[in-house]
């Protein structure tokens, strides 16, 4: 790739971030589908047909840290996991804190959730690769936020599927669960049209930050991953990769202080290269 091509792609990426509402090159008569009064897309994806498990909604038994400043100061990325199981209540808590629906605005105009999202579009779906969660068969799941349930989609594809979906980051294999986030693009495009895609990236960050903080608050840990390989991930969860596509992930598991040295080893290059 030559320097001119590299520069063009960098500028295109910057434009995606800075171009929300930019009218340059847009016809005066351009209107979004919402402005054109076209039918609104569904607020959530319909169940995919798998067996459904109700999730606990009482979190009083969890040892949730109440000191928010302590949670913020303790939050860090964890890539070393013990391999122990999460409880079903812990998984329920993490799902509620990241995509739980508190109420529906209007008859069915928008969902108000535990994370913010531009225009309350909440264009994301949550999928799970469950490796070790008490009460759940290991395999692939889809979160149903309207009823706070998960549905079982089937066994995880043969190894090294999970590592392949995360661009070779095999450390995630010991996580108790890997959260995968898809984008149902038209949910955002209906409202924001050609300007939808930069805000989508901002909105995704809200979810994983809540996941970091929620995991920290119950003594668990994780690490958000942008290096996701969409093709095997979409195939695993049965997505078309065009209207809905996996693009973000976060392994979460049990962690312990004595693994600090192993965690630090991920940054050995800083010392070795004198950075």
C-alpha positions as CSV (number, residue, x, y, z in Angstrom):
1,X,0.0,0.0,0.0
2,X,1.6,3.3,-1.1
3,X,1.7,6.5,1.0
4,X,-1.1,8.2,-1.0
5,X,-3.5,5.3,-0.4
6,X,-2.6,5.1,3.3
7,X,-3.3,8.9,3.6
8,X,-6.6,8.6,1.8
9,X,-7.8,5.8,4.1
10,X,-6.7,7.8,7.2
11,X,-8.6,10.8,6.0
12,X,-11.7,8.7,5.3
13,X,-11.5,7.3,8.8
14,X,-11.3,10.8,10.3
15,X,-14.2,11.9,8.3
16,X,-16.3,9.0,9.7
17,X,-15.6,10.3,13.2
18,X,-16.1,14.0,12.5
19,X,-18.7,14.0,9.8
20,X,-22.0,13.7,11.8
21,X,-24.4,16.1,10.3
22,X,-21.9,17.3,7.7
23,X,-24.0,18.5,4.7
24,X,-21.1,18.7,2.3
25,X,-22.0,16.9,-0.9
26,X,-25.5,16.1,0.3
27,X,-28.4,17.0,-1.9
28,X,-30.8,19.6,-0.4
29,X,-33.7,17.2,-0.7
30,X,-31.9,14.4,1.2
31,X,-34.0,13.1,4.1
32,X,-33.6,10.2,6.5
33,X,-36.2,7.4,6.5
34,X,-37.6,8.6,9.8
35,X,-38.1,12.0,8.2
36,X,-39.8,10.3,5.2
37,X,-42.1,8.6,7.6
38,X,-41.0,5.1,6.6
39,X,-41.8,2.3,9.0
40,X,-39.5,2.1,12.0
41,X,-37.4,-1.1,12.4
42,X,-38.1,-3.3,15.4
43,X,-36.6,-2.2,18.7
44,X,-35.0,-5.6,19.3
45,X,-34.3,-8.7,17.3
46,X,-36.9,-11.4,17.4
47,X,-35.9,-14.6,19.2
48,X,-34.0,-16.9,16.9
49,X,-35.8,-20.0,18.0
50,X,-33.6,-21.6,20.6
51,X,-34.4,-22.8,24.1
52,X,-34.9,-19.9,26.5
53,X,-33.5,-19.4,30.0
54,X,-34.9,-16.8,32.3
55,X,-32.2,-14.8,34.0
56,X,-32.3,-13.8,37.7
57,X,-33.3,-10.2,38.4
58,X,-32.4,-10.2,42.1
59,X,-28.8,-9.1,42.5
60,X,-28.9,-8.6,46.3
61,X,-26.8,-11.7,47.0
62,X,-23.9,-10.4,44.8
63,X,-21.0,-8.7,46.6
64,X,-21.4,-5.5,44.6
65,X,-18.8,-2.9,45.5
66,X,-20.7,0.3,46.5
67,X,-17.8,2.8,46.3
68,X,-17.9,4.1,42.8
69,X,-14.5,5.8,43.0
70,X,-13.0,2.5,44.0
71,X,-14.6,0.8,41.1
72,X,-13.2,3.4,38.7
73,X,-9.7,3.3,40.1
74,X,-9.7,-0.5,40.2
75,X,-10.9,-0.9,36.6
76,X,-8.3,-2.4,34.3
77,X,-8.1,-4.8,31.3
78,X,-7.7,-8.4,32.3
79,X,-6.4,-11.0,29.9
80,X,-5.6,-13.8,32.5
81,X,-8.4,-15.8,33.8
82,X,-8.6,-18.7,36.3
83,X,-11.1,-20.7,34.2
84,X,-13.6,-20.8,37.1
85,X,-17.3,-20.5,36.4
86,X,-19.4,-17.4,36.7
87,X,-22.7,-17.8,38.4
88,X,-25.9,-17.3,36.4
89,X,-26.7,-14.3,38.6
90,X,-23.3,-12.8,37.8
91,X,-23.9,-13.2,34.1
92,X,-27.4,-11.8,34.5
93,X,-26.0,-8.7,36.3
94,X,-23.5,-8.1,33.5
95,X,-26.1,-8.3,30.8
96,X,-28.5,-6.0,32.7
97,X,-25.8,-3.4,33.3
98,X,-24.8,-3.3,29.7
99,X,-28.1,-3.7,27.7
100,X,-30.9,-4.0,30.2
101,X,-34.2,-2.3,29.2
102,X,-35.6,-0.1,31.9
103,X,-38.7,1.1,30.0
104,X,-40.1,1.6,26.5
105,X,-40.8,5.2,25.3
106,X,-44.1,5.6,23.6
107,X,-46.0,2.6,22.2
108,X,-42.8,1.2,20.7
109,X,-40.6,4.2,19.7
110,X,-37.5,3.6,21.7
111,X,-36.0,1.5,24.6
112,X,-34.5,3.3,27.5
113,X,-31.6,1.1,28.7
114,X,-28.9,1.0,31.3
115,X,-26.5,2.6,28.8
116,X,-26.9,5.8,26.6
117,X,-27.3,5.6,22.9
118,X,-27.8,8.3,20.2
119,X,-31.5,8.8,19.6
120,X,-32.2,5.8,21.9
121,X,-31.8,3.6,18.8
122,X,-29.8,0.9,20.7
123,X,-28.7,-0.7,17.4
124,X,-26.8,-3.5,19.1
125,X,-27.5,-7.1,19.8
126,X,-25.6,-9.1,22.4
127,X,-24.4,-12.7,21.7
128,X,-22.4,-14.9,24.1
129,X,-19.9,-17.7,23.8
130,X,-20.5,-19.4,27.2
131,X,-17.6,-21.5,28.3
132,X,-18.2,-21.7,32.1
133,X,-21.4,-20.3,33.5
134,X,-23.3,-22.2,36.2
135,X,-26.7,-23.3,35.0
136,X,-26.0,-22.9,31.3
137,X,-24.9,-25.5,28.7
138,X,-21.6,-24.3,27.1
139,X,-22.3,-22.9,23.7
140,X,-23.6,-19.9,21.9
141,X,-26.4,-17.7,23.1
142,X,-28.4,-14.6,22.2
143,X,-29.6,-12.1,24.8
144,X,-33.3,-11.2,24.7
145,X,-33.4,-7.8,26.5
146,X,-37.1,-7.2,26.5
147,X,-37.7,-10.2,28.7
148,X,-34.2,-10.5,30.3
149,X,-33.6,-14.0,29.0
150,X,-30.9,-15.8,27.0
151,X,-31.7,-18.3,24.2
152,X,-29.4,-21.1,23.3
153,X,-28.3,-21.2,19.7
154,X,-26.2,-24.3,19.7
155,X,-22.8,-25.7,20.4
156,X,-19.7,-23.5,19.8
157,X,-18.1,-24.4,16.5
158,X,-15.0,-26.5,16.7
159,X,-11.8,-25.0,17.9
160,X,-10.1,-22.8,17.1
161,X,-13.3,-20.9,16.3
162,X,-13.2,-18.5,19.3
163,X,-9.5,-17.7,18.7
164,X,-10.2,-17.2,15.0
165,X,-13.0,-14.8,15.7
166,X,-10.7,-12.7,17.9
167,X,-7.9,-12.5,15.3
168,X,-5.7,-15.1,17.1
169,X,-6.0,-13.8,20.6
170,X,-6.0,-17.2,22.2
171,X,-5.8,-15.9,25.8
172,X,-9.6,-15.4,25.6
173,X,-10.1,-19.2,25.5
174,X,-10.0,-19.3,29.4
175,X,-12.7,-16.6,29.8
176,X,-15.9,-17.8,31.4
177,X,-17.9,-16.0,28.7
178,X,-17.1,-13.9,25.7
179,X,-19.6,-11.1,24.9
180,X,-20.0,-10.5,21.2
181,X,-21.7,-7.3,20.0
182,X,-23.4,-7.0,16.6
183,X,-24.8,-3.9,14.9
184,X,-28.2,-4.0,13.3
185,X,-27.3,-1.1,11.1
186,X,-30.8,0.0,10.0
187,X,-31.9,0.8,13.5
188,X,-29.5,3.7,13.5
189,X,-29.7,4.4,9.7
190,X,-33.5,4.8,9.9
191,X,-33.1,7.8,12.1
192,X,-29.6,9.2,11.1
193,X,-29.3,8.0,7.5
194,X,-25.9,8.6,6.0
195,X,-24.6,10.1,9.2
196,X,-25.4,7.0,11.4
197,X,-22.1,5.2,11.3
198,X,-19.7,7.4,13.4
199,X,-22.2,7.6,16.3
200,X,-22.5,3.8,16.2
201,X,-18.9,3.5,17.2
202,X,-19.4,6.0,20.1
203,X,-22.4,4.1,21.3
204,X,-20.5,0.8,21.3
205,X,-18.0,2.3,23.7
206,X,-20.7,3.0,26.3
207,X,-21.6,-0.7,26.4
208,X,-18.1,-2.0,27.0
209,X,-17.3,0.6,29.6
210,X,-20.4,-0.4,31.6
211,X,-19.2,-4.0,31.2
212,X,-15.8,-3.1,32.6
213,X,-17.3,-1.3,35.5
214,X,-19.9,-3.9,36.3
215,X,-17.4,-6.7,36.1
216,X,-15.0,-4.8,38.4
217,X,-17.8,-4.2,40.9
218,X,-18.2,-7.9,41.5
219,X,-14.5,-8.9,41.4
220,X,-14.5,-10.1,37.8
221,X,-12.5,-8.8,34.9
222,X,-12.4,-8.6,31.1
223,X,-10.8,-6.9,28.1
224,X,-12.6,-5.3,25.2
225,X,-11.4,-6.4,21.8
226,X,-11.7,-4.4,18.6
227,X,-9.7,-7.0,16.6
228,X,-12.7,-9.1,15.7
229,X,-12.9,-11.2,12.5
230,X,-16.5,-10.8,11.3
231,X,-16.8,-13.7,8.9
232,X,-16.3,-16.7,11.4
233,X,-18.2,-14.7,14.1
234,X,-21.2,-14.0,11.9
235,X,-21.2,-17.6,10.7
236,X,-21.1,-19.0,14.2
237,X,-24.1,-16.9,15.3
238,X,-26.0,-17.3,12.1
239,X,-25.8,-13.6,11.0
240,X,-25.8,-12.4,7.4
241,X,-22.9,-10.0,7.9
242,X,-24.5,-7.3,5.9
243,X,-27.7,-6.1,7.7
244,X,-26.3,-7.4,11.0
245,X,-22.6,-7.9,11.7
246,X,-20.5,-8.8,14.7
247,X,-17.8,-6.1,15.2
248,X,-16.8,-5.9,18.9
249,X,-16.2,-8.4,21.7
250,X,-15.2,-8.7,25.3
251,X,-14.1,-11.8,27.2
252,X,-15.0,-11.8,30.9
253,X,-13.9,-14.2,33.6
254,X,-12.7,-14.8,37.1
255,X,-9.5,-13.0,38.0
256,X,-7.1,-13.0,41.0
257,X,-4.4,-10.6,42.2
258,X,-1.6,-13.2,42.1
259,X,-1.8,-13.2,38.3
260,X,-0.4,-9.7,38.2
261,X,2.9,-10.9,36.8
262,X,1.2,-12.9,34.1
263,X,-0.9,-9.8,33.2
264,X,2.2,-7.6,33.1
265,X,3.8,-10.1,30.6
266,X,1.5,-8.8,27.9
267,X,3.4,-5.5,28.1
268,X,6.9,-6.9,28.2
269,X,7.6,-5.3,24.8
270,X,7.5,-1.9,26.6
271,X,10.5,-2.8,28.7
272,X,12.2,-4.8,25.9
273,X,12.0,-2.0,23.4
274,X,12.8,0.7,25.9
275,X,9.5,2.6,25.3
